[in-house]
Amino acid sequence: MQFSPRQAAIPHVPRQLQGLRFRPKWVPMMLVLAASITMVSLGQWQGRRADEKRALAARFEAAAHGVALAVPAGEVAGSLAFKPLRVTGVFLPQFTILLDNKVYHGRPGYYVVSPMRLAGGPMHVLVNRGWVVAGPSRAVLPEVKTPQGEITLEGLGLEHAPRVLAAGEGRPAGTVWQNVALQDFAAWSGLALQPVFLEQHSALADGLVRDWPRADFGIERHVSYAIQWYLMAAVALAIFLGLGFERAKPASR
């Protein structure tokens, strides 16, 4: 038996695929396309969020190696967040608060937060001075040493203090707080605050631990979410393509 060149060029079609035709239905096709476009858009949004977090992490890294900026005692022009800062003034221990539920190497404790009155003006800066271990019971608060007189500190300016989930609402009545916001502390203490929360990096003989955890910007989480959305879009498209094929009915004799 002889074959023509045209017949020889036709590849062999497996028996399982013989007679299959792609006949997608319009309504499922439009639904799958809409869902796929939405999921791809969500993946792109997560990718942009990851890029924003990378930029924020780069700002933190630059701040850690930059020259400290002196915080003025008067009005501040521009943001002080994510910058290395230097403050000179006097701590006000009567307004010291403890931020609860701070664990260091498996031990419960508090962050010690004190306002510093800046030299040469009426303004204050709220300073996260460091970590202190908790007492033997919730009723026994740790003793905190506060340096006296005028001192100079350096640290990293932040937009807000470390936050935790807390039940209930309202301003704290004592010195142990779950969270602290600048406006809440200003209302509680009556002090005028600069719009920045200072994470102290300078060493002081106060017994506090300043081994600050590395900031978690959630970059990997956004990348993971983006990949998940892209995979879901691919799976939806694959299912649509698989269900769009139908086997041709044999011709009646």
Secondary structure, 3 states (H helix, E strand, C coil): CCCCHHHHHCCCCCHHHCCEEECCCHHHHHHHHHHHHHHHHHHHHHHHHHHHHHHHHHHHHHHHCCCCEECCCCCCCCCCCCCEEEEEEEECHHHCEEEEEEEECCEEEEEEEEEEEECCCCCEEEEEEEEEECCCCCCCCCCCCCCCCCEEEEEEEECCCCCCCCCCCCCCCCCEECCCCHHHHHHHHCCCEEEEEEEECCCCCCCCECCCCCCCCCHHHHHHHHHHHHHHHHHHHHHHHHHCEEECCCCCC
